[in-house]
Amino acid sequence: MVVVLLAIVVSSYRQTIFAYPNGGGSYVVSRENLGKYPSLVAGGSMLVDYILTVAVSVAGGTAAIISAFNGLAPYRVELCVGFIALITIANLRGLKESGSLFAPPTYLYIICLFSLIGVGLFKVFILDLPPISHDSEVAKELLSQTNSVTLFFFLKAFSSGAVALTGIEAVADGVPAFKKPEPKNASITLVIMAFILGTSFFGLSVLAQHLQPLKDHEGLIRDTVLAQLAEQVYGGRNIFFFVTQFATFGILILAANTGYADFPRLSSIIAKDNYMPRQFMNRGDRLVFSNGVIFLGVSSGALVVIFGGLVNALIPLYAVGVFTGFTLSQAGMFVRHRRLKEAGWVPRAIMSAFGASTTALVAGIVVVVKFADGAWIPAVVIPTLVFCFVAINRHYTRVRSFLNVQDGYTAPFHTHFVIVLVGSVNQGTLHAIRYAQSLRPDRLIAISVVETAEDRQKIDEAWIKFNLSDVELQTITSEYRDLTEPILNRIDELDAEYDDDLITVIIPEFVTSVRSQWLHNQSALAIKARLLFRPNTVVTSVPIVIP
């Protein structure tokens, strides 16, 4: 059934590739054909999918390494987090998806996989290779559970197998990355990928049916299904076994890297539409969407920590978002065919409708049968993301409306009131006062907060000494040396006294090296933070750099 589902989805996505040669991700297809909310659901689903792509792929790759070296099992989470950190750093530095880098691990894995299937089927059907013997009590208990076949068990197995379809949409997303003609080459790649996926899935399923490997349950079975098959087929933990495990690790790490290519790109598109923070549109110095890369790394790292780096705990979360994206993408293509009515549109529309219906059914099955295993999480997270998207868009719309210049609008004229904050009279203070005078304000005063009468006297004497008597000095006594509140209260009083004035607060600051910055209090930072949200108030820093 999974192979049939694969054929349906691939047939539908070939249409998407030719219809959207600039990249036909489910977000773009839904946005152009289904409207606002379906596109946001698709976008949220795919963002969750990309995060889980990294988490599941790294967890799977780590499981392959642990299968080869069982002694690493206690460090599963640490290994997962370490691999995610390395991939994140590599992408922040501008890792390129070049064929010369990615092709060898891919070809090695395909060779290892089909060698395992070919040798295994030969030994099973020609040499009567026996099933895997499971000696532990835990293994026997898990094996006994698989012997009872019910409708629920069948649906659960189908929903687990359907996860094999993940990654199909990546081809439609990345059409521009192919050589010309892009749609044709992308379509060929999709068909080849589907053939490899379908034949390998079918072959492994037949092999597993005869050899009866055990799926891990809560980390009790340390070897992956593929590792158990390889050990039985190759007659032990020999060179062929270890090459298969390292090839599996390599391909899964590359699979994780596809999330780093697609998540930042999709988040930048959604941010451009004003549904995500605009920081996701910013490129770093290596011309990558750094914020998207960092967010992806942190999110996927958090997931592997929360779920203990166990693949089977993460898989139920994965499938919901994937098939939601499939459904909306194909539904969007159906609407597009009906709207444009190009030559031969009827059979293509039927195919899209059938694909959308099938993947929607699979998504429903996954949610129902895997609900208790964690499928409820994306079912809650995706609507929450949509709510956040709408709230962010509403904020940007409100800001744009507020800042919009109407016909006949003129900015109001303000008299200029400048306040210089004085801690002690030093070079920074003198520079700040001279800067304030250069602004030619209507009023200029200096405010100093002192603790004792002696401190007040020192300030007054310095004021006279440096010929600052032309600037009014106001001192405020604060017994506990609290600077922020007395200054803010005094600014409020002055603002009330001189109504409708624009107030500029000038703060002299000395800047030290990073390693010695922690030795100084951050009173200027606290004052600026409090003044940031005060209306009709401008805050200016006059820095004095200390080498």
N, C-alpha and C positions, 0 to 999 in steps of 0.2 A: 504493500500500500504506500509505503514511503517513497518507493521508486516511481510509482504512478503520480503521486503528489508532486514529486520533483519535476516530472515531465510537464505537468500542467503549469507549474509556476514558471519554468524556463520558457515555455511557449508564450506565456503572457508577457514576460519581461523582454523578450526579443522585440516586441512591439514598442515597448517603452524606450529601448535603445535607439530605434530609428525615429521615433517621435520627438525625442529630446537628446539630440546629439551633443548638446552642451552640458549634459549631466541630468539625468532624470530621477533624482532621488524622490522618495515618496512625499517629502515636504513640498518640493517644487511642483510635482504633478498634482498633488491635492490642492495646493494654493491656486493654481491656474484653472482647475476644473471643478473642485468641490466647495471652495470658499474658505473663509477664515478659520472656523473652529475645526473642521476636519484636518486642515493643514497643520494646525497647532498640535492636534493629537498625533498626527504623523511625525511632526518634528520632535515632539516629546518622546514618542516611542523610539525613534531612531537614536536620539541622544542617549536614552537609557540602554539601547542595544549596543551602542559603541562602547559605553562604559563597561558593560558586561562582556563585550568581546575581549577587552583587555583582561578583565578579571578571570574569565573562564579560560582563555587561552594560556595565560601565565600559570594558572592553577593546574591546567592540564599538562603543560610542559614540565612543571615542577613534579607532578605525579609521575611522569615518565622517568625523570632522574631518580626519584625515590624508588621506583620499581627496579631500577638498575642497582641502586645502592640503598638498601633498606635501612641502614644505620642513620640516614639523613631524615627519617620520618619525623623525629621530634622537632626538627627545625623547618617544617613545612611552611609555616606562616612567614618566618624570617626570610626564607629563600624566595617566596612569592614577592614580598615587599622589596627585597633587594633587586630582583629582576625588573620589577615595575620601575624602580628608581633609575636603573641603568637605561631602560628604554626611554624614559622621560627625559633624562639628561641628553641622551643621543639625539632625540628629536628637537630639544631646545637648541642644540648646536647645529641643526639643519641637516638631519639625516636624509639622504636622497633614496628614493625608491627606484634604484637602478637595476636593470636586468642582471648585470654582472655580479651584483651583490646578492640578489634574492633568488636567482635562477638555480644555482647549485644545490642549496638546501631543499628546494622544491622538487627538483629532479631526483635527488637522493631519496627523499621520502616516498615519492611515487614508485621508484624501483623497489625499495624495501617493502612497501605495502603490497604490491602485486606479486612480489617474490614470496612473501608470507602466504598470501592467498593461494597462489599456484602450488607451492610446495605442500601447503596444508591440505588442500583438496586432493592432491595426488596421494598423500599418505593416508588420508581418511578413506577414500574410495578404492584405492588400489592396494595399499599396505595395511588397511584396517587399523589405523592409529586409534588407540583407545581414548576415552574421555579423560579429562584432567582429574586426578585423584585429589580429593579434599579431605585432609586428615583432621583439621581442627574442629572443635565442637561448634564454633561460630560459623565456620564455612558450611558445615552440615545443616545447621539451622537455616541459614540463608538459602541453601540449595533446596531444602524442603518447601520453603515458601514459594519458590518459582514453579513448583510442580502443580499447584492448584490454578487452573485456568478458568477465569470468570470474565464476564463482560468488562468489569472495571479493570481487571488485570490487563486485558487486551487493550483497552483504551489507554491505560497508563503506559504500556509498552509502546503503543503507536505514538503517543505524545512525546515520549523520550526519543524515539527514532526520528520524529519530525524535526528535531533540533538540527539534524544533519543538513537541513536546507539553509541554515544561516550562512550568510556570506554571498548569497546569490545577488542581492541588491547592490553589493559593492561594485559589480561590473557596470551596472546601469548608472551608478553614482559617478564613476570615473571614466566615462566615455572619452572626454577630452584628452586623457592621458595616453590613449592609443595612437599608433601611427595611422596616417591617412591611407585609405578612407576610414575614419574613426568608427562610425556605426557598424560597418561591415566587419572590421577586425574585432570589435567588442562583441558582436553577435557570434562570431566564430569561437572566440574565447569562452563565451557563455556556454555554448553547446559542448565544447571539449571538456570544460569544467564539469558540466552536468553528466557527461558520459563517464568521466573518471569517478565522480562522486557516486553515481548510480551503481556502476559495476563493482566498485570497492565496497560499497555499503551492502550490496547483495551478497558478494563473496564472503565478506566477514560475517554476515548474518548466518549463512549456511555453515561456515566453519564453526561459529560459536554454538549453533544448534547441536552439532555433533560433539564438540569438545567440552561444552558446558563450563565456560569460565564464569566466575562470580563477579558481579558488580559490587563495588565498594559500598559499604554502609557505615556512615559515621566514622570513617577512618579505620575500621576494623580490618579491612582487606587492603594490604599495602600495595599490592601489585595491580596495575590497571588491567582491564580486559585484554588490551592489545599485548601487554607484557606476558600475561598468562598464556595467550595463544602462541606467542613467539617462543616461549620457553618449552611448551609442549611440542610444537612443530619442529623446532630445531634441536630438540633433544637435550635441553639444558641451557645454562647461562654461558653460552660460548660467544665467539666473536659476532656471529650473525644476530644473536639476541641483543648484544650491546649496541651494535650499529643501528638496529631498528629503534632502540630506545633513544639514542642521540638524534637520529633523524626525526623522530616524533617531537622531541624537544625543540629542535631547530625550526620545524615547520610551524609549531604552535607559537613560538616567539615571533616569527614573521607574521603570523595571523594577528597577534596582539598589536603589532606595529601598524596594521591597516586601520585600527581604531584611531591611532594618532594621526593618520592622514585624513580621515573622514570627519571625526568629531570636531576638530578646530575649524574645518571648512564649513560644516553645516552650522555650527554655532555662530560663525561670522555672518552667514547668510541670514539667519534668524535675527541676529543683532542688527543687521542692516535694515531689516523690516521693522525695527523698533520693538521687538518682542523679547529681546535679551539685553543685558547691559552692554553698552557700546564698547566697553573695554575688550570684548571678545572680537572686535574688528581690528584691534591694534596688532601690528606685526612687530616682532622684536628685531634686534640688530642682525639676526640671521634670516630675516624675511619669513619667519614662521609665526603663526598665531600663538604667541607664547602663553597668553592667559588661558586659551583653550587647552593647550598641552598640559599646563600645570594643573588646571581643574580636573582634567581627565586622569592624570596620574594620582592626584590626591583621592579622587572619588573611587577609582578602581582599587587603590591600595586600602582604603577604608573597608571596601566590600570583602576583600580577601581576609582581612583581620577579623571582621565581624563573623564571617562564615568559616573561619578556620582554614582557609585555603583549600576546601574540599570541593571538587568539581561537581559532584552530585548534589551538593547543597546549593550551588549557584545556577545549575542548569534550568530549574523551574522558573527562575526569574528571567532567564534569557529568552525563552520561547515566546512569552506573551508579547513583548515589544516587537519582536521580529515579525510575527504573523499579523499583528495590528498594522505594521507598516506595509506588509505585502497586500493586505486587504484594501487599505486606502489607496495605495498606488494603482492597483488594478481597477478599483471602482472609479478612480479619476480617469483612467484610460477609457473605460466604458463611456463615461460622460463625454469625453473628448471625441470619440468616434461618432457618437450620436449628434454632437454639435457640428462637426466639420463635414461629416458625411462624404468622405473622400471615396475614390473608386475602390470597390471591394470592402467597404467598411463593415458590412453586416457580419460576415464570419469573424472578423477581428473583434467586433463588439461582443459577439457571443463568447469568444474565447476569453476576453477580459472579464465579462460577467461571470463566467464559469470559474475562472481563476479567483476572482474576488469572493465568490460564494464559498468555494472550497477552503480558501485560507481563513475566511471568517469562521467557518465550522471548526477548523483545526484550532484556532485561537480560543474558541469557546470550550472545546474539549480540554485543552491545556489548562485553562483557568479552573475548570470543574475538577478534573482528576488530580491536578497538582496543587490545588488551592491550599491544602494543609501543609504542603511541602515548601511553600513560599511564593506560589504564583499570585497570592493576594497582594504581595508587595508592589510589583509594577502596576497592578490593577488600581492601587491607591496612589502610587507615585506619579503616574502619567497624568491623571486628572489634576493632581496638585500642581504639576508643572504647567499645565494649560492655564490654570488659575493664575499662576505667577506670570506667565507670558502676557495674559490680558491685563494684569495689574501694572506691569512694566510699561506696556504700550499706552495704557491710560495715563500714566505719569508723564511719559514723553509728549503725548498729545496735549496734556494740560500745560506743560511748560512751554511748548511751541505756541499754543494759543495765547498764553500770557505774554510772551515776548514778541508776538506779532505786532508790527507797526501799522496802525490804522491810518487811513487818509486824514491828513490834517493834524496828526499827532506831533507835538514838539516836546522835547525833554524840559522839565521844570528847571528853573534857575535856582541855585542854592547859594546862600552866603557860606563862605568856607571857614570852618572852625577847626583849628589844628591843636591837638593835645600831644605833648611829648612826655613819655613816661621816663622818670629818672630814678635809678636805684642809688647811684652815687655819681659824683661829677668826675668823669674820666674822658678819655679820648672818644669813646663811643657816644657819650652824652653830647660832647661838643659837636661832633659830626652830625648827630641827629638834629640838634637845634639849628645848625647852619642849613641843613637840608630843609627843615620846616620853614625857615625864613625865606628860602629860595622859592617856595610855593606862593609867596605873597598872600597869606591868608587874611581874612577880615579880622580874625581874632587868633591869638596864639598864647597858650599857657603851658606851663610845665607842672606835672603832678608827681609828687614823691611820697612814698609811704615810709614812715619812720616808726621806730619802736619806742624811743625815749626822747626826752628833751635834749639830751646831749647829741643824739643823731640829728635832730632838727637844727641845732646850732652849727654843726659841721657842714650841713648842706647850705645853710645861709651864708656862712663864711666863704665857702667855695664859690657860691654864686657871685659874691662881690669880687672875689679874687680874680675870676676869669671874665669879668666885665659882662655879666649876663643880666644886669639889672633891667635891661629893656624888655626882658621876657618875664612875664608874671609867673611867680613860683607859688604853688599851693602845696602845702604839706599836710598829710593825713596821718594821725597817730593810730597805730595798730599794735596793741600790746603783745599779741601772739604772732606778730610778723606775718599775718595773713595778707597777701598782696592782692589777690584776685578780687575778692568781694568788695573791699574798700574802693578799689579803682573803678569797678563796674558801677558801684553805687554813685560815685562822684560823677562819672560820665552821664548817668541817668539824670542827675540833678542839673548838670550843665545843659543837657539836651532840653530839659523842661524849661530852663531859664531862657535859652535862645531857641525858640521854636522854629521848625522848618529848616534848620541848618544842616549842612552836610558836614559830618564830623570825620576828620582823619586822625587816627591814633597812630603815632610814630613810636616804634619800640626799638631802641638801640640794642643790638645783640652782638656778642663776640662769639666767633666760630672757632672751635678747636679741632684737633684731629679726632678721628673716629674712636681711637683707643682711649682717649682721655675725656671724651664727651660725657661719659657717665659720672665723672667726678663733679659735675656742676648741676645745679638744680635746673629744672625746665619750666621756670615760672613764665617766661615769655610765651612758650608753647601753650601753656594753660590759658593765659589771657587771650591769645589769638583764637583758641578754640571756642572760648565763650563769646567773643565778639563776632565770630563768623556769621552767626544767625541774627545779629542785631541789625535792624533796618537803618538805612541812611548812614551807615558807618563803614569807613574804609580803614583797613589796617595795613600799615607799611612797616617793614623791617629795614633798619639800616645796619648792615653787617660790618663788623670789624674782624678781619681774619687774623688769627694768631698763629703764626707758623710753628 
